């Protein structure tokens, strides 16, 4: 026979919150690991949907963040995401909200 447990609404909400948080952390990769993920030129090219030659041009003009060790180029995923966001254009709604 199962035991009946009496709890308050707040305790139940906290229990559900903690359970969901635990389940999500077990399913999602560690964000600190993915933030420090390094891409090769091929991987960065695919991630950015750019030709490798375009990527080499951007690095030679220092228009994109990169790491060079010896003759190899590497790109941090988090840096590439930041670089992409620098080109983000505000929507009309965002512009109007900023003016008010």
Helices and strands as residue ranges (DSSP letters): H 9-27, H 31-35, E 38-39, H 41-48, H 52-60, E 67-69, E 72-76, H 77-86, H 92-99
